[in-house]
């Protein structure tokens, strides 16, 4: 399994990694600066302690490159590629001070993102053959959404709307406010859709079967079926037919996702991909170079 994952914008990567490095060593590394000789070189290998899927190579690289541009990084297992426990993922060579100072920031990024990629891959594998697509959500770490969603792509998942500015999605609280204001849902949805710029996704959430017709009449392109039972999901998919795409959400985990996919839904959104993925166990094993 290898995914052709687009590269992240390097300017964005460098800015975020520089922020992390400044957070970790705002006035230098007291330990390294006082105990490690300035002329000592080292080689370090990023080693997998458990199997997974790689994500975050650009951030890992930037952590060392921005700390000391003399450090060279050779990534062997690229973003989207699987690895086994014990595999060497990347090699880092250069001044020992810089390697030791950048180690934790580099690891934090690659462990977090590879954890997301690995969990995403498990969901994708769980629904293989059903035709259902695994989507991420906006349940991301503030300011890290770009990178976490990149990791979802590395695991074979698909990105939902990036932000509130990138698509219309009327959810339960939006609809409750409309209802409290005495607004007719279908009429309001029709009005909004007629005024939106072409190409903007138009999605509406429902949590009961009897809400579907009003949403379809309003022109929804995607109907989000939230916390439906499996039986009701199947009924909803059959009722909607090809009048709109369907998205299942709520109650999704690795034990339930296959059955949800088998109801015929087009997509399944999984908040856990980004809010609950455990960091992968990766380590940086350092060996001194023959000469300083």
C-alpha positions as CSV (number, residue, x, y, z in Angstrom):
1,X,0.0,0.0,0.0
2,X,1.4,3.3,-1.1
3,X,-0.5,6.5,-1.6
4,X,0.6,9.3,-3.9
5,X,0.2,12.1,-1.4
6,X,0.6,15.7,-2.4
7,X,3.4,17.6,-0.7
8,X,2.6,20.1,2.0
9,X,3.4,23.8,1.3
10,X,7.0,24.1,2.5
11,X,6.5,27.7,3.8
12,X,3.6,26.6,6.0
13,X,5.6,23.6,7.2
14,X,8.7,25.8,8.1
15,X,6.6,28.4,9.9
16,X,4.9,25.9,12.1
17,X,8.1,23.9,12.8
18,X,9.9,27.1,13.6
19,X,7.2,28.0,16.1
20,X,7.5,24.6,17.7
21,X,11.3,24.8,17.9
22,X,11.1,28.3,19.5
23,X,8.6,26.9,22.1
24,X,10.9,24.0,23.0
25,X,14.2,25.9,23.1
26,X,13.4,29.7,23.4
27,X,16.8,30.7,24.5
28,X,18.8,27.6,23.5
29,X,19.2,24.1,24.8
30,X,20.9,24.4,28.2
31,X,21.8,20.7,28.4
32,X,23.2,20.2,24.9
33,X,25.0,23.6,24.8
34,X,26.9,22.7,28.0
35,X,27.7,19.0,27.6
36,X,28.0,18.2,23.9
37,X,31.1,19.4,22.1
38,X,30.4,21.8,19.3
39,X,32.6,19.9,16.8
40,X,31.0,16.5,17.4
41,X,29.0,14.9,14.6
42,X,26.5,12.1,14.9
43,X,24.2,9.9,12.9
44,X,20.7,9.0,14.0
45,X,18.1,6.7,12.6
46,X,14.3,7.1,13.0
47,X,13.2,3.6,13.9
48,X,9.7,2.2,14.1
49,X,8.9,0.4,17.4
50,X,5.5,-0.7,15.9
51,X,4.0,-1.1,12.5
52,X,2.2,1.8,10.8
53,X,1.9,4.2,7.9
54,X,4.3,7.1,7.5
55,X,3.2,10.8,7.6
56,X,5.0,14.0,8.4
57,X,8.3,13.6,6.6
58,X,8.5,17.3,5.7
59,X,8.0,18.4,9.3
60,X,10.5,15.9,10.6
61,X,13.0,17.2,8.0
62,X,12.3,20.8,8.8
63,X,12.9,20.3,12.6
64,X,16.5,19.4,11.9
65,X,17.2,21.6,8.9
66,X,15.9,24.7,10.7
67,X,17.9,23.9,13.8
68,X,21.1,23.5,11.9
69,X,21.2,23.6,8.0
70,X,24.3,21.4,8.1
71,X,22.2,18.4,9.2
72,X,21.3,16.1,6.3
73,X,18.1,14.0,6.4
74,X,17.6,10.9,4.2
75,X,13.9,9.7,4.3
76,X,13.7,6.1,3.2
77,X,10.0,5.5,3.9
78,X,8.0,8.3,2.4
79,X,4.6,9.7,3.4
80,X,1.8,7.2,2.7
81,X,4.1,4.2,2.8
82,X,3.7,1.4,5.3
83,X,6.4,0.1,7.6
84,X,7.0,-2.8,10.0
85,X,8.3,-2.7,13.6
86,X,12.1,-2.4,13.5
87,X,12.2,-0.6,10.1
88,X,14.5,2.4,9.7
89,X,12.3,5.2,8.4
90,X,14.9,8.0,8.0
91,X,18.6,8.8,8.7
92,X,19.8,12.1,10.2
93,X,23.5,13.0,10.0
94,X,25.3,16.1,11.1
95,X,26.3,18.2,14.1
96,X,25.3,16.3,17.3
97,X,24.1,19.4,19.1
98,X,21.5,20.2,16.4
99,X,20.3,16.6,16.2
100,X,19.8,16.4,19.9
101,X,18.1,19.8,20.2
102,X,15.7,19.1,17.3
103,X,14.9,15.5,18.3
104,X,11.8,15.9,20.3
105,X,10.1,18.4,18.0
106,X,10.8,16.2,15.0
107,X,9.5,13.1,16.8
108,X,6.4,14.9,18.1
109,X,5.3,15.8,14.6
110,X,6.1,12.5,12.9
111,X,4.6,10.3,15.8
112,X,1.4,12.3,15.9
113,X,0.9,12.4,12.1
114,X,1.9,8.8,11.6
115,X,-0.6,7.8,14.3
116,X,-3.4,9.5,12.3
117,X,-2.3,7.9,9.1
118,X,-2.1,4.5,10.7
119,X,-5.6,4.8,12.3
120,X,-7.0,6.1,9.0
121,X,-5.6,3.2,7.1
122,X,-7.3,0.8,9.5
123,X,-10.7,2.4,8.8
124,X,-10.1,2.3,5.1
125,X,-9.2,-1.3,5.2
126,X,-12.2,-2.1,7.3
127,X,-14.6,-0.8,4.6
128,X,-12.7,-2.2,1.6
129,X,-14.9,-3.4,-1.1
130,X,-18.1,-1.6,0.0
131,X,-17.5,1.6,-2.0
132,X,-17.8,3.8,1.1
133,X,-15.3,6.6,1.5
134,X,-13.7,7.4,4.9
135,X,-13.8,11.2,5.6
136,X,-12.1,13.2,8.3
137,X,-13.9,16.1,10.2
138,X,-13.0,19.5,11.7
139,X,-12.2,17.8,15.0
140,X,-8.6,18.7,14.7
141,X,-5.9,20.2,16.9
142,X,-6.1,24.0,16.6
143,X,-3.5,25.3,14.2
144,X,-2.5,21.8,13.1
145,X,-5.4,21.0,10.8
146,X,-3.4,21.2,7.6
147,X,-0.9,18.7,8.8
148,X,-3.4,16.3,10.4
149,X,-5.6,16.3,7.3
150,X,-2.4,15.6,5.3
151,X,-1.9,12.5,7.5
152,X,-5.5,11.4,6.7
153,X,-4.6,11.4,3.0
154,X,-1.4,9.4,3.8
155,X,-3.6,6.7,5.4
156,X,-5.9,6.6,2.3
157,X,-8.8,8.6,3.7
158,X,-10.4,11.7,2.1
159,X,-10.7,15.2,3.5
160,X,-14.1,16.8,4.2
161,X,-14.5,20.6,3.9
162,X,-11.4,22.2,5.3
163,X,-13.1,25.0,7.2
164,X,-16.4,26.8,7.8
165,X,-15.5,28.9,4.7
166,X,-15.2,25.9,2.4
167,X,-18.7,24.5,2.3
168,X,-22.3,24.9,3.4
169,X,-23.3,22.4,6.1
170,X,-26.5,23.0,8.1
171,X,-26.3,20.9,11.3
172,X,-28.8,20.2,14.1
173,X,-28.1,23.5,15.9
174,X,-28.5,25.6,12.8
175,X,-31.8,23.9,12.0
176,X,-33.0,24.3,15.6
177,X,-32.4,28.1,15.4
178,X,-34.3,28.2,12.1
179,X,-37.2,26.3,13.6
180,X,-37.3,28.6,16.7
181,X,-37.5,31.5,14.3
182,X,-40.5,30.1,12.5
183,X,-38.6,29.6,9.3
184,X,-39.6,27.0,6.7
185,X,-36.6,24.7,6.3
186,X,-37.2,23.8,2.6
187,X,-37.8,27.4,1.6
188,X,-34.7,28.6,3.5
189,X,-32.5,25.9,2.0
190,X,-33.7,26.7,-1.5
191,X,-33.0,30.4,-0.9
192,X,-29.5,29.8,0.4
193,X,-28.6,27.4,-2.4
194,X,-29.7,29.9,-5.1
195,X,-27.5,32.5,-3.6
196,X,-24.3,30.4,-3.0
197,X,-21.5,30.5,-5.5
198,X,-21.4,27.6,-7.9
199,X,-19.4,24.6,-6.8
200,X,-19.8,25.1,-3.0
201,X,-20.8,21.8,-1.4
202,X,-24.4,22.0,0.0
203,X,-24.9,19.6,2.9
204,X,-27.6,19.2,5.5
205,X,-27.7,17.0,8.6
206,X,-30.8,15.0,9.7
207,X,-31.2,12.7,12.7
208,X,-34.6,11.2,11.8
209,X,-36.1,9.6,8.7
210,X,-39.0,12.0,8.7
211,X,-36.6,15.0,8.1
212,X,-35.2,13.7,4.9
213,X,-37.9,14.9,2.4
214,X,-37.8,18.5,3.6
215,X,-34.0,18.5,3.2
216,X,-34.2,17.0,-0.3
217,X,-36.9,19.5,-1.3
218,X,-34.5,22.2,-0.1
219,X,-31.9,21.0,-2.6
220,X,-29.3,19.3,-0.4
221,X,-26.5,17.7,-2.5
222,X,-25.4,15.7,0.5
223,X,-27.5,14.4,3.4
224,X,-25.7,13.7,6.6
225,X,-27.4,10.9,8.5
226,X,-26.4,11.5,12.1
227,X,-26.5,8.7,14.7
228,X,-28.9,6.6,12.7
229,X,-29.4,2.9,13.5
230,X,-28.2,0.5,10.9
231,X,-31.8,-0.3,9.9
232,X,-32.6,3.4,9.5
233,X,-29.4,4.1,7.6
234,X,-30.4,1.4,5.1
235,X,-33.9,2.8,4.8
236,X,-32.6,6.4,4.4
237,X,-30.1,5.3,1.7
238,X,-32.9,3.5,-0.2
239,X,-35.3,6.4,0.2
240,X,-32.8,9.0,-1.0
241,X,-31.6,6.9,-3.9
242,X,-29.4,9.0,-6.2
243,X,-31.2,12.3,-5.4
244,X,-28.3,13.2,-3.1
245,X,-25.1,11.7,-1.7
246,X,-25.3,10.2,1.7
247,X,-22.9,10.6,4.7
248,X,-23.1,8.6,7.9
249,X,-21.8,10.1,11.1
250,X,-22.0,9.3,14.8
251,X,-21.3,6.1,16.5
252,X,-18.5,5.2,14.1
253,X,-15.6,3.1,15.4
254,X,-13.5,0.2,14.0
255,X,-16.1,-2.3,15.4
256,X,-19.1,-0.6,13.7
257,X,-17.7,1.0,10.5
258,X,-18.0,-2.1,8.3
259,X,-21.7,-2.6,9.1
260,X,-22.3,1.1,8.5
261,X,-20.6,0.9,5.1
262,X,-22.7,-2.1,4.1
263,X,-25.9,0.0,4.4
264,X,-24.8,1.6,1.1
265,X,-23.9,5.1,2.4
266,X,-21.5,7.0,0.1
267,X,-19.2,8.4,2.8
268,X,-18.6,7.9,6.5
269,X,-17.1,10.8,8.6
270,X,-14.9,9.7,11.5
271,X,-13.9,12.3,14.1
272,X,-11.7,9.8,15.8
273,X,-9.2,9.9,12.9
274,X,-7.8,13.2,14.2
275,X,-9.1,13.6,17.8
276,X,-8.4,10.2,19.1
277,X,-5.5,8.7,17.1
278,X,-2.7,7.6,19.4
279,X,0.8,8.8,18.6
280,X,2.8,6.0,17.0
281,X,5.8,4.7,18.8
282,X,8.8,5.9,16.8
283,X,12.3,6.5,18.2
284,X,15.5,8.2,17.2
285,X,18.5,6.0,17.8
286,X,21.7,8.0,17.8
287,X,25.2,6.6,17.0
288,X,28.3,8.8,17.1
289,X,30.0,9.2,13.7
290,X,33.6,7.8,13.4
291,X,35.1,11.3,13.5
292,X,33.9,14.5,15.1
